[in-house]
């Protein structure tokens, strides 16, 4: 346990930041899963509606990843890797259908 007032305050701040970071990371993972489900639905039934849904989910996920990078929750390379994986999931499908 912290012995000084400043160390106690730093421990409290670290805990607050940990919870905030956890919320951002959880939101990123959730949006990525929603996007992967939308891509799976589009793969099963390639209609313009499912394609639009997948693109909307991609946009949401990109936004949350960018926000997490800006806030310092994710390292920029980690965010770039996540965004790349998202883009590679949809790219081959759009080339086949069009």
C-alpha positions in Angstrom: 0.0 0.0 0.0 1.1 3.6 -0.7 2.9 5.3 2.2 2.8 8.9 1.1 -0.1 11.1 0.1 1.3 11.6 -3.4 1.8 7.9 -3.9 -1.7 7.2 -2.8 -3.0 9.8 -5.3 -0.9 8.3 -8.1 -2.4 4.9 -7.3 -5.9 6.3 -7.5 -5.1 8.0 -10.8 -3.6 4.8 -12.2 -6.8 2.8 -11.2 -9.0 5.4 -12.8 -6.9 5.4 -16.0 -6.9 1.5 -16.0 -10.7 1.5 -16.0 -11.0 4.1 -18.7 -8.5 2.2 -20.9 -10.4 -1.1 -20.3 -13.6 0.5 -21.5 -12.0 1.7 -24.7 -10.3 -1.6 -25.4 -13.6 -3.4 -24.7 -15.5 -1.1 -27.1 -12.9 -1.7 -29.8 -13.2 -5.4 -29.5 -17.0 -5.3 -29.5 -17.1 -3.1 -32.7 -14.6 -5.4 -34.4 -16.8 -8.4 -33.6 -19.9 -6.6 -34.9 -18.0 -5.8 -38.1 -16.8 -9.4 -38.5 -20.4 -10.6 -38.1 -21.6 -8.1 -40.7 -18.9 -9.3 -43.1 -20.0 -12.9 -42.5 -23.6 -11.9 -43.3 -22.5 -10.2 -46.5 -20.5 -13.2 -47.5 -23.5 -15.5 -47.1 -25.8 -13.1 -48.9 -24.0 -10.4 -51.0 -26.7 -7.8 -51.3 -26.2 -4.0 -51.3 -27.9 -3.8 -47.9 -25.5 -6.2 -46.2 -22.6 -4.4 -47.9 -23.7 -1.1 -46.6 -24.1 -2.6 -43.1 -20.5 -3.9 -43.2 -19.2 -0.6 -44.4 -21.1 1.2 -41.6 -19.6 -1.2 -39.0 -16.2 -0.7 -40.5 -16.5 3.1 -40.1 -17.6 2.7 -36.5 -14.7 0.4 -35.7 -12.2 2.8 -37.4 -13.5 5.7 -35.4 -13.2 4.0 -32.1 -9.7 2.7 -32.9 -8.6 6.2 -33.9 -10.1 7.6 -30.7 -8.3 5.0 -28.6 -5.0 5.8 -30.3 -5.6 9.5 -29.8 -6.3 9.0 -26.1 -3.1 6.8 -25.7 -5.0 3.6 -24.9 -3.6 1.8 -28.0 -0.2 2.2 -29.5 -0.4 3.7 -33.1 1.1 0.5 -34.6 -1.4 -1.7 -32.7 -4.3 0.5 -34.0 -2.9 0.4 -37.6 -2.7 -3.4 -37.4 -6.3 -3.7 -36.2 -7.5 -1.4 -39.0 -5.5 -3.4 -41.6 -7.1 -6.6 -40.4 -10.5 -5.1 -40.7 -9.9 -3.8 -44.2 -8.4 -7.1 -45.4 -11.6 -9.0 -44.3 -13.9 -7.0 -46.7 -11.6 -6.2 -49.6 -11.6 -9.7 -51.4 -15.4 -9.8 -51.1 -16.0 -6.4 -52.8 -13.8 -7.3 -55.7 -15.7 -10.6 -56.4 -19.2 -9.1 -56.3 -18.6 -5.9 -58.3 
